[in-house]
């Protein structure tokens, strides 16, 4: 759906690629994806998922962003292919 860019400071970009609402569930120890597919030992808890966070939006797109932020799974499943948004932001907390 969206793209992920991890900014490590000083403009250093670590990874860019396509992402979806469930992309970070593989790192969340409370989610079944983390247990079924243990790709890495890195652990993060997803605190928040936001669409178009900080971007200017028109009236119609503002309603779409509000819907997507309230029901991200429903937006991605039924609407995103018709009305794609520009940005997907994850707020993560490191699990130690």
C-alpha positions in Angstrom: 0.0 0.0 0.0 2.4 2.7 1.2 6.2 2.9 1.3 8.5 2.7 4.3 11.6 4.8 4.7 13.5 4.5 8.0 15.4 7.7 8.5 18.4 7.0 10.7 19.4 10.6 11.0 21.7 12.8 8.9 19.6 11.8 5.9 20.7 8.1 6.0 17.9 5.9 4.6 18.0 2.2 5.7 15.1 0.6 3.7 12.5 1.5 1.2 9.7 -0.8 0.1 6.0 -1.4 -0.1 4.1 -1.7 3.2 0.6 -2.4 4.5 -1.2 -1.9 7.8 -0.1 -5.3 8.9 3.6 -5.0 7.9 4.8 -4.4 11.5 2.8 -7.2 13.1 5.7 -9.6 12.4 7.7 -7.7 15.0 4.9 -7.5 17.7 5.3 -10.3 20.3 1.6 -10.1 21.1 0.5 -10.7 17.4 0.1 -14.2 15.9 2.2 -13.3 12.9 5.3 -12.9 15.2 4.7 -16.4 16.6 3.9 -18.1 13.2 6.7 -16.4 11.2 9.7 -15.7 13.5 11.8 -13.9 10.8 13.8 -11.9 13.3 14.5 -11.4 17.0 13.7 -7.7 16.8 10.6 -6.8 18.8 8.4 -3.7 18.5 5.0 -2.9 19.7 2.9 -0.8 17.3 1.5 2.1 19.3 -0.2 3.9 16.4 -0.8 3.8 12.7 -1.6 7.0 10.9 -2.4 7.7 7.2 -1.2 11.0 5.6 0.0 12.3 9.0 1.1 15.9 8.6 0.2 16.2 4.9 -2.2 18.8 3.5 -5.4 17.2 2.4 -8.5 18.6 0.6 -12.0 18.2 2.1 -12.8 14.9 0.4 -9.4 13.4 1.2 -9.7 14.6 4.8 -12.8 12.5 5.3 -11.0 9.6 3.7 -8.0 10.0 6.0 -10.3 10.2 9.1 -12.0 6.9 8.0 -8.6 5.2 7.3 -7.2 6.3 10.6 -10.3 5.0 12.5 -10.6 1.7 10.6 -7.2 1.0 8.9 -8.0 -2.6 8.1 -11.4 -1.8 6.5 -9.8 1.1 4.5 -7.0 -1.1 3.2 -9.3 -4.1 2.4 -12.1 -2.2 0.6 -11.2 1.3 -0.4 -7.4 1.7 -0.8 -7.2 0.3 -4.3 -9.9 2.9 -5.4 -8.7 5.9 -3.4 -5.0 5.4 -2.4 -3.5 7.7 0.3 0.1 8.9 0.1 1.7 8.0 3.5 1.5 5.4 6.2 3.2 6.2 9.5 3.9 3.7 12.3 4.7 4.7 15.8 6.7 1.8 17.3 8.0 1.1 20.8 11.0 -1.2 21.2 10.4 -4.3 23.3 13.5 -5.1 25.4 
